[in-house]
Amino acid sequence: MPMSTSKTAETAVSLFHETAYGRIYQGDSLGLFRDEIKPGAVDLIMTSPPFGLVRKKDYGNADAHEYLDWFRPFAAAFHNALKPQGSLVIDIGGAWIPGQPTRSLYHYELLIMLCREFGFHLAQEFFWWNPARLPTPAEWVTVRRIRVKDAINCIWWLSPTPWPKASNRRVLQPYSESMKALLEKGYTPKLRPSGHDISDCFGTDNGAAIPPNLIALAHTESNSAYIRYCRDKGITPHPARFPTEIPEYFIRMLTEVGDLVVDPFSGSCATGEAAERTRRAWICCDRVENYLKGALGRFQRGKPDRYPSAKPEKANSDDSYRIFKPGLYWNGVEDVEPLPPDGGARRATKAKGAKQLAATTSVAEPNPAQMALLETCSPTPKGRKAKGK
């Protein structure tokens, strides 16, 4: 699907709102890049595009198998708009294949397409862990109990160059208690069992720790200015917004004050709020007018009698982000829960006090071509002559 070279009604955009640092446009973001953004002008594209889901959402999303074709014109527009050392950061969730407990590969295929077809470089992959996410998909996680809950979004950080401008000093985090104790007691340089040779520099107090590529952030927004504004105006909040800490993390690490940040699938304009707060120039765009009307609630601060800070959101303590290491409930005890011999293909139900198996999902038949390939690659069993021998 090539990008359109002429202005059309389908891709036209119009200015919806303007702030001290940014602008909100309504319309198709392909038109935004064509009409409002000069080539090589953008420092950071920070976005969470509609995911390739298997069930349609109100905000619009392509089927997983159609996702790459849908995304290609946007990829071309992004590459054309970015500065040589700019960055493209995409927050994208996974999807499950309908009717079976296996994952779609569409978001990995998107990453490979962006690098191989459009010349992007993968600077680093991040993983956003949301401790507050519900145990879904319920059928596989809480009913048949054959999978664990899906609580991670992938975040791809890409750039037209292997050397995008960046500094992790902008996103340092507090030392852990164990690191504080190590700094207080001192550290003896030595070779670790893993083979890493830890020098005496490891015991230097730099004031803060370099973060990992795991972002632990519970998405529990319920009383923000945005939510209160939507409630007051009778507007349904965007159902798939990300917390402003996500875009602010990358805005701080990858841009300077005054740089241009663009979110082409802005929804509720969380990226715009983060950019406004950090004094970056910004542009947000979305097709749905109702989402943009709600987004205005993010930019009411400082105006008299307009949604002042109410009761603050409950702060996340360290315990909110704790992942227990495996084995705490093992204690050397034998496994008492038998594994379903069919891998959970039949849902276990209780009837008259006894467990019965009810078939609810058909098991996919093996692909004949794949099975033939497997047979040709398999070693010849003992006692059987290979064909033609």
Secondary structure, 3 states (H helix, E strand, C coil): CCCCCCCCCCCCEEEEEECCCEEEEEECHHHHHHHCCCCCCEEEEEECCCCCCCCCCCCCCCCHHHHHHHHHHHHHHHHHHEEEEEEEEEEECCCECCCCCCECCHHHHHHHHHHHCCCCEEEEEEEEECCCCCCCCHHHHHHCCCCCCCCEEEEEEEECCCCCCCCHHHHCECCCHHHHHHHHHCCCCEECCCCCEECHHHHCCCCCECCCCEEECCCCCCCCHHHHHHHHHCCCCCCCCCCCHHHHHHHHHHCCCCCEEEECCCCCCHHHHHHHHCCCEEEEEECCHHHHHHHHHHHCCCCCCCCCCCCCCCCCCHHHHCCCCCCCCCCCCCCCCCCCCCCCCEEEEEECCEEEEEECCCCCCCCHHHHHHHHHHCCCCCCCCCCCC
